Amino acid sequence: FNNFMFEYEYYGRAVFEQRLNLSKEQCATLFSLLLENARPENKNYKYDFFRDNCATRVDDMVGKVVNGNAIFSRDAYVANDNGNELVSYRDLLYKYNPSMPWWKFGTDLLLGARCDRPITIAQHRYIPVELMQQYDTIMLSDGSPLAADPVQLLDDSRSPLTKTISPTLVMWLLFFAIAALSLYADRRGWSLLWFDAIFFSLLSFISLFLLFMWFGSDHWCTKWNLNIIWANPLILWPLFRLRKPRTSDCLPRIAILLILILGWPFWPQQFNSAVLPIVLIIITRLSVRLSKV
């Protein structure tokens, strides 16, 4: 614990203490469970960011100890701040990281549709702060609270994050610049093959990475990632035929991207707002290649 406190003090992170209202028998049971968990065959486990992490493990232990003597609200749902939609894993993740737009953009590219399903109040407790706040309100069967009010042991002394330009703004500026360059290049007879080669190669790399995270990894949260619709591995084919494009290379992919845009609010996955201008860039460059057929 001293090493833990030293590390958090070094990095300027806050620490809260929250004492559980357990009997001596329950404390003994908890201690036995912790000893069992620390055995060599149990101490390592496959980490799951949303469903099996440092907070959910605590919650599981406490749930076993109270053994039905507390109301954990495991099946209840809660609306988001707007009050009209149920909260998902993705919503809750960004609630506690509001000023990191580029991190959010990268995370949105990785998380799949599973992370946009409504989650129960109990599933909120994968975030330590949510665990602490809920334990303040959970009542035992005898009417006493499960935990005492938290006591802050260390203050958060980290400097506020510096504001950065939004990735959405960057992508929209990039789209208008590429659209203008495409028009100008068409008038001057430039092919911009070098740009298409770089751009479609980057898209191909992203698509293969998303495929790997879906099929090649055990991450539950990266399955069924609908970003694969625009970062499509089939873009490899028109990449290899930039000099001799065909209608069958470009037109079906443009149609798929238009369907993605038209159905934007209705897809079961939340797309990052910076994706829309990227999709428009793809359509623009595929349309240019189509015009060369």
BELMOLIN-V335596 format. One record per residue. N is the residue number from 1. RES is the residue in three letters. SS is DSSP state (hx for helix, st for strand, lp for the rest). PHI is phi in degrees with one decimal (999 if undefined). PSI is psi in degrees with one decimal (NA if undefined). Layout:
N|RES|SS|PHI|PSI / N|RES|SS|PHI|PSI
This chain:
1|PHE|lp|999|-38.0 / 2|ASN|hx|-62.6|-41.0 / 3|ASN|hx|-64.5|-39.1 / 4|PHE|hx|-61.1|-47.0 / 5|MET|hx|-64.7|-39.2 / 6|PHE|hx|-61.7|-43.5 / 7|GLU|hx|-62.8|-46.1 / 8|TYR|hx|-68.3|-34.9 / 9|GLU|hx|-68.1|-38.5 / 10|TYR|hx|-61.2|-43.0 / 11|TYR|hx|-89.0|-0.7 / 12|GLY|lp|74.3|26.2 / 13|ARG|lp|-94.6|149.3 / 14|ALA|lp|-77.4|150.2 / 15|VAL|st|-133.4|131.8 / 16|PHE|st|-118.0|142.9 / 17|GLU|st|-108.3|134.9 / 18|GLN|lp|-135.6|114.4 / 19|ARG|lp|-88.1|130.7 / 20|LEU|st|-84.8|142.4 / 21|ASN|lp|-89.5|75.4 / 22|LEU|lp|-113.6|147.9 / 23|SER|lp|-75.4|171.0 / 24|LYS|hx|-61.9|-38.5 / 25|GLU|hx|-65.0|-41.2 / 26|GLN|hx|-67.4|-38.4 / 27|CYS|hx|-62.5|-40.1 / 28|ALA|hx|-65.0|-39.7 / 29|THR|hx|-63.8|-43.2 / 30|LEU|hx|-62.7|-42.3 / 31|PHE|hx|-62.2|-40.9 / 32|SER|hx|-64.1|-41.0 / 33|LEU|hx|-63.5|-39.9 / 34|LEU|hx|-66.9|-39.0 / 35|LEU|hx|-63.1|-41.7 / 36|GLU|hx|-64.1|-39.4 / 37|ASN|hx|-67.7|-27.3 / 38|ALA|lp|-85.6|-3.1 / 39|ARG|lp|-62.5|149.7 / 40|PRO|lp|-52.5|-37.1 / 41|GLU|lp|-79.6|-8.8 / 42|ASN|lp|-115.9|-18.8 / 43|LYS|lp|-72.2|-22.5 / 44|ASN|lp|-101.5|136.9 / 45|TYR|lp|-148.2|161.8 / 46|LYS|lp|-78.8|108.7 / 47|TYR|lp|-69.6|133.4 / 48|ASP|st|-125.5|117.1 / 49|PHE|lp|-55.7|-38.5 / 50|PHE|lp|-96.1|-34.7 / 51|ARG|lp|-112.8|-14.1 / 52|ASP|st|-152.7|79.0 / 53|ASN|lp|-128.5|-165.7 / 54|CYS|hx|-64.7|-28.7 / 55|ALA|hx|-84.1|-43.5 / 56|THR|hx|-65.8|-30.1 / 57|ARG|hx|-66.0|-40.3 / 58|VAL|hx|-62.5|-46.1 / 59|ASP|hx|-60.8|-41.7 / 60|ASP|hx|-63.7|-41.7 / 61|MET|hx|-62.3|-48.1 / 62|VAL|hx|-64.9|-38.3 / 63|GLY|hx|-61.0|-38.4 / 64|LYS|hx|-67.8|-34.8 / 65|VAL|hx|-71.4|-46.7 / 66|VAL|hx|-74.3|-23.8 / 67|ASN|lp|49.5|55.4 / 68|GLY|lp|84.2|2.1 / 69|ASN|lp|-90.6|8.3 / 70|ALA|st|-134.6|152.3 / 71|ILE|lp|-92.8|104.6 / 72|PHE|lp|-94.1|-3.0 / 73|SER|lp|50.0|48.2 / 74|ARG|lp|-71.3|-23.7 / 75|ASP|lp|-106.9|2.5 / 76|ALA|lp|-84.6|150.0 / 77|TYR|st|-114.4|162.2 / 78|VAL|lp|-137.7|144.2 / 79|ALA|st|-80.6|159.9 / 80|ASN|lp|-78.2|-172.0 / 81|ASP|lp|-63.1|-26.1 / 82|ASN|lp|-78.2|-16.4 / 83|GLY|lp|79.0|3.0 / 84|ASN|lp|-118.6|-2.6 / 85|GLU|lp|-137.2|149.3 / 86|LEU|st|-79.4|147.3 / 87|VAL|lp|-77.3|140.5 / 88|SER|st|-113.1|172.3 / 89|TYR|hx|-57.2|-41.3 / 90|ARG|hx|-64.0|-44.9 / 91|ASP|hx|-56.9|-47.4 / 92|LEU|hx|-68.7|-34.7 / 93|LEU|hx|-61.2|-42.3 / 94|TYR|hx|-82.7|-15.1 / 95|LYS|hx|-60.8|-33.8 / 96|TYR|lp|-101.9|5.6 / 97|ASN|lp|-138.4|61.8 / 98|PRO|lp|-77.9|-17.8 / 99|SER|lp|-112.3|31.8 / 100|MET|lp|-127.6|71.2 / 101|PRO|hx|-64.6|-35.5 / 102|TRP|hx|-74.5|-36.5 / 103|TRP|hx|-62.9|-41.3 / 104|LYS|hx|-63.1|-41.1 / 105|PHE|hx|-61.6|-47.9 / 106|GLY|hx|-63.7|-39.9 / 107|THR|hx|-66.9|-39.4 / 108|ASP|hx|-63.2|-30.9 / 109|LEU|hx|-69.5|-28.0 / 110|LEU|hx|-90.8|-35.4 / 111|LEU|lp|-76.8|137.1 / 112|GLY|lp|-94.6|-173.2 / 113|ALA|hx|-65.6|-24.1 / 114|ARG|hx|-58.6|-30.6 / 115|CYS|hx|-77.5|-4.2 / 116|ASP|hx|-104.1|5.0 / 117|ARG|lp|-76.6|148.1 / 118|PRO|st|-60.6|140.5 / 119|ILE|lp|-117.2|153.7 / 120|THR|st|-76.8|168.2 / 121|ILE|lp|-58.7|-40.9 / 122|ALA|hx|-61.6|-36.1 / 123|GLN|hx|-71.2|-15.6 / 124|HIS|hx|-63.4|-21.8 / 125|ARG|hx|-78.7|11.2 / 126|TYR|hx|-72.8|-16.0 / 127|ILE|lp|-96.9|124.2 / 128|PRO|hx|-54.3|-38.0 / 129|VAL|hx|-64.8|-39.9 / 130|GLU|hx|-64.9|-39.4 / 131|LEU|hx|-58.8|-47.5 / 132|MET|hx|-62.9|-45.6 / 133|GLN|hx|-67.4|-37.1 / 134|GLN|hx|-71.7|-35.7 / 135|TYR|hx|-66.2|-19.6 / 136|ASP|lp|-68.5|-27.1 / 137|THR|lp|-109.4|-13.6 / 138|ILE|lp|-72.7|131.2 / 139|MET|st|-108.6|141.1 / 140|LEU|st|-79.4|168.2 / 141|SER|lp|-64.5|-23.1 / 142|ASP|lp|-87.1|6.0 / 143|GLY|lp|91.5|-5.1 / 144|SER|lp|-88.6|153.7 / 145|PRO|st|-72.0|149.3 / 146|LEU|lp|-64.5|-35.6 / 147|ALA|st|-139.7|153.3 / 148|ALA|lp|-77.8|167.9 / 149|ASP|lp|-61.0|138.4 / 150|PRO|lp|-66.1|147.5 / 151|VAL|st|-115.4|127.8 / 152|GLN|st|-82.4|120.0 / 153|LEU|st|-92.5|-32.6 / 154|LEU|st|-135.8|139.0 / 155|ASP|lp|-85.7|156.1 / 156|ASP|lp|-81.7|111.7 / 157|SER|lp|-109.1|13.4 / 158|ARG|lp|-72.6|147.0 / 159|SER|lp|-71.4|145.3 / 160|PRO|lp|-60.6|146.6 / 161|LEU|lp|-66.0|138.6 / 162|THR|lp|-71.8|141.1 / 163|LYS|lp|-72.0|137.5 / 164|THR|lp|-121.1|160.2 / 165|ILE|lp|-66.7|140.4 / 166|SER|lp|-67.6|137.5 / 167|PRO|hx|-62.6|-29.9 / 168|THR|hx|-63.1|-44.6 / 169|LEU|hx|-63.7|-42.9 / 170|VAL|hx|-60.3|-44.1 / 171|MET|hx|-69.3|-35.6 / 172|TRP|hx|-68.0|-41.1 / 173|LEU|hx|-62.7|-39.3 / 174|LEU|hx|-65.2|-39.8 / 175|PHE|hx|-62.2|-48.9 / 176|PHE|hx|-63.7|-36.8 / 177|ALA|hx|-66.3|-42.9 / 178|ILE|hx|-70.8|-38.0 / 179|ALA|hx|-61.9|-44.5 / 180|ALA|hx|-65.4|-41.4 / 181|LEU|hx|-65.1|-36.7 / 182|SER|hx|-65.2|-42.8 / 183|LEU|hx|-64.2|-44.6 / 184|TYR|hx|-65.8|-42.0 / 185|ALA|hx|-64.8|-35.2 / 186|ASP|hx|-65.5|-39.4 / 187|ARG|hx|-68.7|-33.9 / 188|ARG|hx|-88.7|-5.5 / 189|GLY|lp|80.4|19.7 / 190|TRP|lp|-83.5|144.5 / 191|SER|lp|-92.3|-26.7 / 192|LEU|lp|56.0|34.6 / 193|LEU|hx|-60.7|-35.3 / 194|TRP|hx|-61.8|-41.1 / 195|PHE|hx|-67.6|-45.4 / 196|ASP|hx|-62.2|-37.3 / 197|ALA|hx|-63.6|-43.6 / 198|ILE|hx|-68.7|-46.4 / 199|PHE|hx|-65.2|-48.7 / 200|PHE|hx|-71.6|-27.1 / 201|SER|hx|-66.4|-41.8 / 202|LEU|hx|-63.1|-43.3 / 203|LEU|hx|-61.6|-40.7 / 204|SER|hx|-63.2|-40.5 / 205|PHE|hx|-63.3|-44.7 / 206|ILE|hx|-60.7|-44.3 / 207|SER|hx|-63.8|-41.6 / 208|LEU|hx|-67.6|-35.4 / 209|PHE|hx|-66.6|-42.3 / 210|LEU|hx|-63.5|-38.6 / 211|LEU|hx|-63.3|-41.2 / 212|PHE|hx|-63.3|-43.7 / 213|MET|hx|-65.7|-27.9 / 214|TRP|hx|-78.7|-54.1 / 215|PHE|hx|-102.1|-21.9 / 216|GLY|hx|-101.4|-1.8 / 217|SER|lp|-125.9|167.3 / 218|ASP|lp|-97.2|10.5 / 219|HIS|lp|-72.0|114.3 / 220|TRP|hx|-60.5|-36.7 / 221|CYS|hx|-78.8|-10.3 / 222|THR|hx|-102.7|5.5 / 223|LYS|lp|-79.6|160.3 / 224|TRP|lp|50.6|47.4 / 225|ASN|lp|-86.6|108.9 / 226|LEU|hx|-76.9|-2.6 / 227|ASN|hx|-62.4|-15.5 / 228|ILE|hx|-66.5|-14.1 / 229|ILE|hx|-67.0|-42.2 / 230|TRP|lp|-95.3|-37.1 / 231|ALA|lp|-89.5|70.1 / 232|ASN|lp|-94.3|130.5 / 233|PRO|lp|-61.8|-18.5 / 234|LEU|lp|-68.2|-9.3 / 235|ILE|hx|-68.5|-13.8 / 236|LEU|hx|-61.5|-33.2 / 237|TRP|hx|-68.0|-52.5 / 238|PRO|hx|-64.0|-24.2 / 239|LEU|hx|-62.1|-39.6 / 240|PHE|hx|-79.1|-9.6 / 241|ARG|lp|-121.4|35.4 / 242|LEU|lp|-63.5|-35.8 / 243|ARG|lp|-78.2|-27.9 / 244|LYS|lp|-129.9|68.6 / 245|PRO|lp|-69.2|153.0 / 246|ARG|lp|-125.6|158.0 / 247|THR|hx|-59.1|-39.3 / 248|SER|hx|-68.7|-17.1 / 249|ASP|hx|-79.4|-36.2 / 250|CYS|hx|-106.1|-45.0 / 251|LEU|hx|-60.5|-46.8 / 252|PRO|hx|-60.6|-36.1 / 253|ARG|hx|-71.4|-35.8 / 254|ILE|hx|-64.6|-41.1 / 255|ALA|hx|-62.7|-42.0 / 256|ILE|hx|-62.3|-41.2 / 257|LEU|hx|-68.6|-36.5 / 258|LEU|hx|-66.5|-38.7 / 259|ILE|hx|-62.7|-39.8 / 260|LEU|hx|-59.7|-43.7 / 261|ILE|hx|-68.9|-44.5 / 262|LEU|hx|-64.2|-33.3 / 263|GLY|lp|-96.6|15.6 / 264|TRP|hx|-48.1|-50.0 / 265|PRO|hx|-74.2|-12.6 / 266|PHE|hx|-105.1|-7.0 / 267|TRP|lp|-67.3|146.7 / 268|PRO|lp|-74.9|5.2 / 269|GLN|lp|-124.8|142.7 / 270|GLN|lp|-86.5|120.4 / 271|PHE|lp|-93.6|145.3 / 272|ASN|lp|-65.7|143.4 / 273|SER|lp|-63.6|-21.9 / 274|ALA|hx|-74.4|-11.9 / 275|VAL|hx|-72.4|-35.2 / 276|LEU|hx|-57.2|-51.5 / 277|PRO|hx|-63.8|-29.3 / 278|ILE|hx|-64.5|-42.7 / 279|VAL|hx|-60.7|-41.4 / 280|LEU|hx|-65.7|-33.8 / 281|ILE|hx|-65.0|-43.2 / 282|ILE|hx|-61.0|-45.5 / 283|ILE|hx|-61.3|-42.1 / 284|THR|hx|-60.0|-49.0 / 285|ARG|hx|-72.6|-34.4 / 286|LEU|hx|-66.8|-36.3 / 287|SER|hx|-65.0|-37.8 / 288|VAL|hx|-64.7|-44.4 / 289|ARG|hx|-64.6|-35.6 / 290|LEU|hx|-65.1|-34.9 / 291|SER|hx|-70.0|-14.3 / 292|LYS|lp|-89.8|-2.8 / 293|VAL|lp|-66.0|NA
